[in-house]
Amino acid sequence: MQFSSVKRRRVEANFEGGEITSDGGVLLLRETDQKLGLIQAVNRVIQDTRERGRCQHSQVELLRQRIYGLALGYEDLNDHQALRHDGAIQTAVGVLNPLASPSTLHRLEQRHDKQSAVALHEVLLQQFIASFSKAPRELILDFDATHNIVHGEQEGRYFNGFYDEYCFLPLYVFCGQHLLVSYLRPASRGAAHHAPAVLKLLVTALRKVWPKVRIILRADGGFCVPRLLNWCDSAGIEYVIGMASNSKLTAKAGIWRLLSLTGYKASGKPQQHYGEFPYKARTWRQQRRMIVKAEHNPLGNNTRYVVTSLTDSPKRIYDEIYCARGNMENCIKEQKSLFSERTSCHHWWPNQLRLLLSGFAYVLMHGLRRLALQNTVLEKCQMDTLRLKLLKIGGVVIRNTRRIRILLSSNFTYQAVFEKAVLSLRSG
């Protein structure tokens, strides 16, 4: 291939460089995985029904190949037709021969069922519990739903009027930046569909390990449903949940709305006032504490409501506790950068597996960030940035009968961070 000349020198290129990888950072994923014991745990709970004597690739190798591929930015099974020959990825998976073909990985997805979905969620929960060296005093569980657009005739697809799309409506639960639940649901139900049952399972499991831990549920207005609120009250779970406006709330918040309006007219600057009042919706069995944030700015009135069982001041509840759920929005964006929206299988349970595989890629990448990148320039970067800056490294792969050498680019910008990460992951 001929390119424009440089100072009268011809510029040529070809694809005859040999064993060269563009994913040298995959070795960090391997070390993180071994530190966490993540994919081995995933492998243990998925039943392998194949005849072992006829299988060229073990199930744990298939899982490593698929999850490492998602972390590296390869969302499609077809990508593995070329990736299966990459020497660095083969090394990370733990083999010396070509990896599995796309059709073999496809058969892995098709074996997934409800039983393995439950078991894989247990792996997520155990990874979360294992991340603590001692019992936490307080856990804030963030519940939220998002939509996965579908473009085919997948099982369980529905048209959702809010999103104006045919889609699925997965439920995510995070605690801080830890993923606890990645649950595929049809879009024919509301955001809170099955949320009370999921919360009950989580609370039961967490209280079994940490009996005295304080648990707080945090969610937006889509989860403000009587069944969820009633269960929290009966189980002693505290909550801070957004609520949509209605005429009764508007009337009760009148004094704070008026203060914000008059203050804005007098100063020309945005005004915020916080208040509280007892409120009982028609479908509620009891009164609950309602927090109001009345704001007026150049765009007009912006009043928000939060129902809570907490006893903190209204300003602290809204600004410091409720608004902190914005961190979960970022976590969901990171999950999507790991292709959680690629639920394009025809059948339901393979799509649930894809959602979970993306979740395990998230756990792996977050584990790398948490265990190996503390006090570095990359400790707070998002997943796609981490992939670009630390995993996408050019290198030459040299293999013989005694060792495997991967010669990474001498001009790699983050050499010091990479070396520190290796030391952190290999220690202990």
Disulfide bonds with the S-S distance in Angstrom:
none
